[in-house]
Amino acid sequence: MTYRAQVRRLLLGAVAAAGVITALVLGTVAMVAAEDAMVLGLDLMAWTVVALVLGVGASAAGGLAVLRLVEERRAKGAAFVSEQIEAIREGGGALPRTEIGVPDIDAATQEIAHLAGELARQRALDRDFAADASHQLRTPLTALLMRLEEITQTDDLEVIRDEAEVAVTQVERLSGVVDTLRSRTSEGGEIPEISLDSVLASLQREYQPAFTAARRSMRVDGPPGLAVRCAPMDLAQILQTLVENALAHGGGRVTITMRGSIGSVVLEVQDEGEGIPTAIAPHIFERSVTSSGSGLGLGLARQLTERNGGRLELVRAQPATFSVFLSGSGRR
């Protein structure tokens, strides 16, 4: 109910109250005056005026009291709306909401609280995207920079051509990473079957400069020709996350092992470092869990795996070993 409607109802109530009070006073006087024409020194005509004044005065006093209460509630509601807007402007969430008893104000504060919640969720998504983008792009960009530096330091046209082709592939994949981070949801349709050999070969070529700079190595074991059902960009992003975590937070050689069986393929990524602390291991896929920075991006990698019908699990904490389970023919 709007404020105008409340005032209209209050006026109608005051008029009705004035009429009732006037009628009660006149009725009482009329009964007493039946035996005596004068009541308290006033005749019936005088009492008519007195009754009307009493009725109007009493109803007006009551109406003003109610109107003051409504105004106080409206002022309280308006102050709450201002506080909510200020909190939203400063980046905070919705303030605790209480009903003040004025329907239009209560409806407005409810809408504002709902809007504040939506804005808070959007800010959280934006922060998550920024964190994921920073983490997922840092190492590939470093590898790309190192490859471009190698191009500038050689005069061998064949080497330049090969390095440039890899650099172009990296740029295309990085563009796809950004698209993947922005979408976060499956586009629907049939999941394609792709060859693991090409994905892993591209991954090795991309990360070779970073591993060389860190004086470490990466090895791929398993039978050739395995195929899995997964979007190519998603699979590259999943493996890149696992390799990058092993490179940044593990130690020794990073080994990717492939195993195929009827209808499924398992990809295992393991390094030779100290592993993940026991207390953190059960929560390693949660965004807020870190161990000197580890764990960033693993939640996104799990989401990408699940949207392609697979699973990503930490199967061993020491040394850190992650397994990606995907469906596929096993052979291509």
Helices and strands as residue ranges (DSSP letters): H 3-33, H 44-89, H 103-152, H 157-183, E 193-195, H 196-213, E 218-221, E 227-229, H 232-249, E 254-261, E 264-270, G 281-283, H 298-307, E 311-316, E 321-327
